[in-house]
């Protein structure tokens, strides 16, 4: 069994960053796809018109007002991946956000 240990100060910030992003995702759980669209537009001051823009702006909105301490947010088939160097963690996303990002609604 391999144990991964923090290699620098950024690794130590994973927990607070993950908890903050997870809290943001939990707040989206009660929104409809239209509500998510409005939230992203208000948060980023941009309205997504394509699927690529939806994905880019959704990550930007999730990271808005969050000091990510150099953890990168990326899309993952299972949700949102937080990564730094060789370390990463995937947070699940609400079904409404998954549907919004896939373009199946609206």
N, CA, C and O of each residue as an XYZ file, in Angstrom:
424
protein
N       0.844     -1.162      0.000
C       0.000      0.000      0.000
C       0.899      1.238      0.000
O       1.841      1.330      0.787
N       0.600      2.181     -0.885
C       1.369      3.408     -0.989
C       0.662      4.519     -0.234
O      -0.548      4.699     -0.368
N       1.409      5.250      0.546
C       0.854      6.376      1.290
C       1.273      7.657      0.608
O       2.458      7.878      0.360
N       0.296      8.508      0.302
C       0.591      9.806     -0.285
C       0.653     10.831      0.832
O      -0.276     10.959      1.630
N       1.734     11.542      0.878
C       1.915     12.565      1.902
C       1.968     13.935      1.228
O       2.359     14.049      0.066
N       1.577     14.958      1.956
C       1.706     16.309      1.391
C       3.161     16.594      1.044
O       4.068     16.270      1.811
N       3.374     17.202     -0.119
C       4.737     17.519     -0.536
C       5.056     18.997     -0.388
O       6.225     19.384     -0.392
N       4.018     19.832     -0.257
C       4.249     21.260     -0.067
C       3.026     21.881      0.592
O       2.049     21.191      0.880
N       3.085     23.174      0.827
C       2.006     23.868      1.528
C       0.688     23.801      0.749
O      -0.387     23.749      1.347
N       0.774     23.802     -0.579
C      -0.441     23.718     -1.390
C      -1.199     22.429     -1.106
O      -2.428     22.439     -1.033
N      -0.483     21.321     -0.945
C      -1.136     20.051     -0.627
C      -1.904     20.132      0.690
O      -2.949     19.500      0.842
N      -1.391     20.902      1.633
C      -2.051     21.025      2.927
C      -3.376     21.783      2.835
O      -4.229     21.661      3.715
N      -3.541     22.556      1.778
C      -4.776     23.320      1.604
C      -5.884     22.524      0.921
O      -6.972     23.060      0.711
N      -5.645     21.276      0.571
C      -6.667     20.487     -0.110
C      -7.969     20.434      0.680
O      -9.034     20.669      0.110
N      -7.915     20.141      1.944
C      -9.148     19.987      2.728
C     -10.001     21.248      2.717
O     -11.186     21.157      2.397
N      -9.462     22.424      3.049
C     -10.327     23.602      3.025
C     -10.852     23.947      1.630
O     -11.988     24.401      1.489
N     -10.036     23.733      0.608
C     -10.488     24.007     -0.756
C     -11.597     23.024     -1.139
O     -12.632     23.432     -1.666
N     -11.388     21.755     -0.880
C     -12.394     20.734     -1.216
C     -13.700     20.973     -0.457
O     -14.783     20.839     -1.026
N     -13.601     21.322      0.806
C     -14.808     21.580      1.593
C     -15.587     22.784      1.057
O     -16.817     22.761      1.011
N     -14.876     23.819      0.659
C     -15.542     25.027      0.125
C     -16.215     24.723     -1.211
O     -17.360     25.123     -1.424
N     -15.537     24.033     -2.102
C     -16.122     23.687     -3.400
C     -17.292     22.727     -3.197
O     -18.323     22.869     -3.854
N     -17.150     21.761     -2.305
C     -18.239     20.819     -2.027
C     -19.463     21.564     -1.481
O     -20.596     21.219     -1.817
N     -19.242     22.569     -0.652
C     -20.346     23.375     -0.123
C     -21.046     24.115     -1.268
O     -22.274     24.201     -1.298
N     -20.257     24.646     -2.208
C     -20.832     25.310     -3.380
C     -21.695     24.329     -4.176
O     -22.802     24.669     -4.593
N     -21.191     23.118     -4.383
C     -21.935     22.112     -5.123
C     -23.230     21.736     -4.405
O     -24.266     21.556     -5.045
N     -23.175     21.618     -3.088
C     -24.368     21.280     -2.311
C     -25.426     22.366     -2.439
O     -26.619     22.066     -2.480
N     -25.006     23.621     -2.501
C     -25.957     24.715     -2.661
C     -26.643     24.684     -4.022
O     -27.751     25.200     -4.165
N     -26.007     24.093     -5.011
C     -26.596     23.989     -6.350
C     -27.607     22.861     -6.457
O     -28.380     22.807     -7.413
N     -27.606     21.969     -5.494
C     -28.448     20.777     -5.552
C     -29.930     21.104     -5.686
O     -30.665     20.365     -6.341
N     -30.377     22.186     -5.085
C     -31.800     22.525     -5.110
C     -32.199     23.346     -6.333
O     -33.388     23.593     -6.540
N     -31.226     23.779     -7.155
C     -31.531     24.600     -8.317
C     -31.912     23.766     -9.523
O     -31.442     22.640     -9.690
N     -32.763     24.327    -10.358
C     -33.078     23.722    -11.651
C     -31.939     24.048    -12.617
O     -31.033     24.809    -12.277
N     -31.984     23.479    -13.806
C     -30.972     23.811    -14.806
C     -31.017     25.294    -15.142
O     -29.975     25.927    -15.312
N     -32.211     25.845    -15.237
C     -32.352     27.282    -15.507
C     -31.760     28.096    -14.355
O     -31.100     29.109    -14.586
N     -31.994     27.657    -13.122
C     -31.424     28.329    -11.962
C     -29.910     28.291    -11.982
O     -29.259     29.274    -11.628
N     -29.347     27.174    -12.389
C     -27.887     27.049    -12.497
C     -27.372     27.985    -13.581
O     -26.348     28.644    -13.402
N     -28.076     28.043    -14.696
C     -27.698     28.938    -15.792
C     -27.656     30.386    -15.297
O     -26.697     31.107    -15.574
N     -28.678     30.811    -14.578
C     -28.733     32.176    -14.042
C     -27.626     32.394    -13.013
O     -26.963     33.431    -13.035
N     -27.416     31.430    -12.111
C     -26.367     31.554    -11.093
C     -24.998     31.735    -11.745
O     -24.218     32.590    -11.327
N     -24.709     30.936    -12.764
C     -23.420     31.036    -13.456
C     -23.293     32.398    -14.140
O     -22.243     33.036    -14.063
N     -24.358     32.843    -14.809
C     -24.319     34.138    -15.499
C     -24.097     35.286    -14.512
O     -23.307     36.191    -14.783
N     -24.773     35.254    -13.392
C     -24.608     36.308    -12.388
C     -23.238     36.256    -11.725
O     -22.636     37.296    -11.457
N     -22.752     35.066    -11.464
C     -21.469     34.905    -10.781
C     -20.292     35.288    -11.665
O     -19.327     35.889    -11.192
N     -20.367     34.945    -12.943
C     -19.234     35.177    -13.849
C     -19.394     36.420    -14.718
O     -18.444     36.854    -15.370
N     -20.591     36.987    -14.724
C     -20.909     38.136    -15.578
C     -20.812     37.774    -17.062
O     -20.537     38.628    -17.905
N     -21.042     36.504    -17.362
C     -21.077     36.015    -18.741
C     -22.208     34.998    -18.863
O     -22.497     34.256    -17.925
N     -22.837     34.978    -20.027
C     -23.883     33.984    -20.259
C     -23.371     32.947    -21.249
O     -22.940     33.278    -22.354
N     -23.426     31.704    -20.836
C     -22.945     30.619    -21.692
C     -23.912     30.391    -22.845
O     -25.125     30.329    -22.646
N     -23.368     30.267    -24.052
C     -24.194     29.992    -25.222
C     -23.855     28.654    -25.872
O     -24.606     28.168    -26.717
N     -22.738     28.062    -25.486
C     -22.345     26.757    -26.020
C     -22.053     25.807    -24.858
O     -21.919     26.237    -23.713
N     -21.958     24.523    -25.165
C     -21.614     23.547    -24.123
C     -20.227     23.807    -23.557
O     -20.020     23.698    -22.348
N     -19.283     24.147    -24.412
C     -17.927     24.449    -23.927
C     -17.947     25.629    -22.967
O     -17.281     25.605    -21.933
N     -18.712     26.664    -23.309
C     -18.819     27.820    -22.410
C     -19.478     27.430    -21.095
O     -19.078     27.919    -20.038
N     -20.477     26.559    -21.140
C     -21.119     26.095    -19.909
C     -20.093     25.457    -18.982
O     -20.064     25.738    -17.784
N     -19.259     24.602    -19.543
C     -18.261     23.889    -18.732
C     -17.209     24.838    -18.171
O     -16.840     24.738    -17.001
N     -16.728     25.752    -18.998
C     -15.717     26.711    -18.562
C     -16.282     27.638    -17.487
O     -15.661     27.842    -16.444
N     -17.456     28.193    -17.748
C     -18.042     29.150    -16.814
C     -18.507     28.488    -15.522
O     -18.491     29.121    -14.466
N     -18.922     27.222    -15.587
C     -19.326     26.518    -14.366
C     -18.128     26.388    -13.420
O     -18.264     26.609    -12.217
N     -16.967     26.032    -13.953
C     -15.768     25.940    -13.116
C     -15.379     27.313    -12.574
O     -14.993     27.447    -11.412
N     -15.484     28.325    -13.424
C     -15.156     29.678    -12.983
C     -16.099     30.122    -11.858
O     -15.665     30.746    -10.890
N     -17.386     29.797    -11.992
C     -18.360     30.169    -10.964
C     -18.097     29.423     -9.657
O     -18.200     30.007     -8.579
N     -17.756     28.132     -9.749
C     -17.462     27.367     -8.542
C     -16.244     27.915     -7.806
O     -16.197     27.899     -6.576
N     -15.268     28.397     -8.554
C     -14.042     28.903     -7.941
C     -14.151     30.374     -7.537
O     -13.252     30.912     -6.890
N     -15.251     31.020     -7.920
C     -15.444     32.435     -7.598
C     -15.426     32.633     -6.089
O     -16.135     31.944     -5.355
N     -14.628     33.559     -5.640
C     -14.486     33.894     -4.223
C     -13.938     32.738     -3.377
O     -14.130     32.710     -2.161
N     -13.261     31.793     -4.021
C     -12.615     30.693     -3.304
C     -11.117     30.804     -3.568
O     -10.681     30.797     -4.719
N     -10.347     30.905     -2.518
C      -8.899     30.877     -2.683
C      -8.515     29.414     -2.858
O      -8.481     28.654     -1.890
N      -8.229     29.028     -4.081
C      -7.955     27.620     -4.381
C      -6.532     27.198     -4.003
O      -6.194     26.016     -4.086
N      -5.705     28.147     -3.593
C      -4.337     27.829     -3.178
C      -3.620     26.970     -4.220
O      -2.911     26.023     -3.880
N      -3.813     27.310     -5.475
C      -3.155     26.658     -6.618
C      -3.676     25.257     -6.923
O      -3.048     24.520     -7.684
N      -4.816     24.877     -6.342
C      -5.479     23.653     -6.759
C      -6.286     23.997     -8.006
O      -7.005     24.996     -8.021
N      -6.173     23.181     -9.050
C      -6.878     23.426    -10.302
C      -8.199     22.678    -10.306
O      -8.283     21.543     -9.836
N      -9.235     23.322    -10.841
C     -10.531     22.678    -11.018
C     -10.666     22.269    -12.475
O     -10.406     23.057    -13.384
N     -11.076     21.023    -12.682
C     -11.259     20.489    -14.031
C     -12.499     19.615    -14.036
O     -12.917     19.091    -13.004
N     -13.071     19.472    -15.207
C     -14.198     18.554    -15.318
C     -13.682     17.122    -15.343
O     -12.595     16.839    -15.847
N     -14.473     16.247    -14.798
C     -14.178     14.822    -14.743
C     -15.490     14.103    -15.009
O     -16.542     14.627    -14.644
N     -15.479     12.933    -15.625
C     -16.738     12.216    -15.851
C     -17.541     11.986    -14.560
O     -18.762     11.837    -14.603
N     -16.851     11.958    -13.425
C     -17.546     11.734    -12.150
C     -17.920     13.020    -11.436
O     -18.641     12.973    -10.439
N     -17.446     14.187    -11.921
C     -17.764     15.440    -11.252
C     -16.721     16.507    -11.511
O     -16.376     16.782    -12.660
N     -16.218     17.111    -10.439
C     -15.205     18.163    -10.529
C     -13.930     17.636     -9.890
O     -13.927     17.210     -8.734
N     -12.850     17.671    -10.658
C     -11.551     17.199    -10.164
C     -10.739     18.384     -9.657
O     -10.557     19.380    -10.357
N     -10.255     18.254     -8.427
C      -9.292     19.199     -7.860
C      -7.932     18.545     -8.016
O      -7.741     17.405     -7.594
N      -6.985     19.251     -8.616
C      -5.678     18.635     -8.810
C      -4.554     19.625     -8.553
O      -4.689     20.833     -8.749
N      -3.443     19.060     -8.106
C      -2.209     19.806     -7.881
C      -1.072     18.803     -7.990
O      -0.964     17.881     -7.181
N      -0.237     18.987     -8.983
C       0.853     18.031     -9.188
C       0.297     16.641     -9.450
O      -0.571     16.466    -10.305
N       0.796     15.656     -8.719
C       0.349     14.276     -8.885
C      -0.893     13.957     -8.058
O      -1.440     12.860     -8.166
N      -1.339     14.892     -7.242
C      -2.471     14.639     -6.350
C      -3.767     15.171     -6.948
O      -3.787     16.234     -7.568
N      -4.845     14.425     -6.756
C      -6.145     14.883     -7.225
C      -7.256     14.224     -6.420
O      -7.074     13.189     -5.779
N      -8.409     14.868     -6.483
C      -9.593     14.413     -5.771
C     -10.789     14.792     -6.626
O     -10.830     15.893     -7.176
N     -11.761     13.900     -6.747
C     -12.963     14.196     -7.526
C     -14.137     14.352     -6.578
O     -14.392     13.497     -5.730
N     -14.857     15.475     -6.742
C     -16.075     15.725     -5.986
C     -17.266     15.477     -6.904
O     -17.279     15.929     -8.049
N     -18.257     14.763     -6.401
C     -19.463     14.516     -7.175
C     -20.260     15.796     -7.356
O     -20.147     16.725     -6.556
N     -21.069     15.844     -8.415
C     -21.877     17.032     -8.677
C     -23.355     16.660     -8.671
O     -23.707     15.511     -8.939
N     -24.236     17.641     -8.363
C     -25.667     17.369     -8.369
C     -26.155     17.012     -9.771
O     -25.564     17.430    -10.767
N     -27.210     16.254     -9.840
C     -27.761     15.822    -11.127
C     -28.161     17.006    -11.998
O     -27.997     16.954    -13.217
N     -28.681     18.069    -11.398
C     -29.088     19.237    -12.187
C     -27.871     19.889    -12.859
O     -27.969     20.333    -14.003
N     -26.749     19.950    -12.177
C     -25.541     20.505    -12.783
C     -25.010     19.560    -13.852
O     -24.560     20.005    -14.908
N     -25.058     18.270    -13.586
C     -24.609     17.287    -14.594
C     -25.435     17.428    -15.879
O     -24.890     17.397    -16.983
N     -26.736     17.580    -15.724
C     -27.613     17.733    -16.872
C     -27.331     19.052    -17.601
O     -27.289     19.092    -18.830
N     -27.140     20.120    -16.838
C     -26.822     21.423    -17.437
C     -25.536     21.344    -18.243
O     -25.467     21.873    -19.352
N     -24.522     20.692    -17.699
C     -23.223     20.607    -18.381
C     -23.257     19.705    -19.608
O     -22.448     19.864    -20.522
N     -24.186     18.764    -19.628
C     -24.270     17.869    -20.787
C     -25.161     18.457    -21.870
O     -25.165     17.975    -23.003
N     -25.919     19.501    -21.525
C     -26.783     20.141    -22.509
C     -28.065     19.388    -22.776
O     -28.736     19.649    -23.774
N     -28.421     18.460    -21.905
C     -29.609     17.642    -22.155
C     -30.905     18.395    -21.895
O     -31.964     17.995    -22.378
N     -30.828     19.480    -21.137
C     -32.036     20.258    -20.837
C     -31.951     21.638    -21.455
O     -31.085     21.914    -22.285
N     -32.837     22.475    -21.051
C     -32.939     23.864    -21.482
C     -33.093     23.926    -22.950
O     -33.196     25.015    -23.514
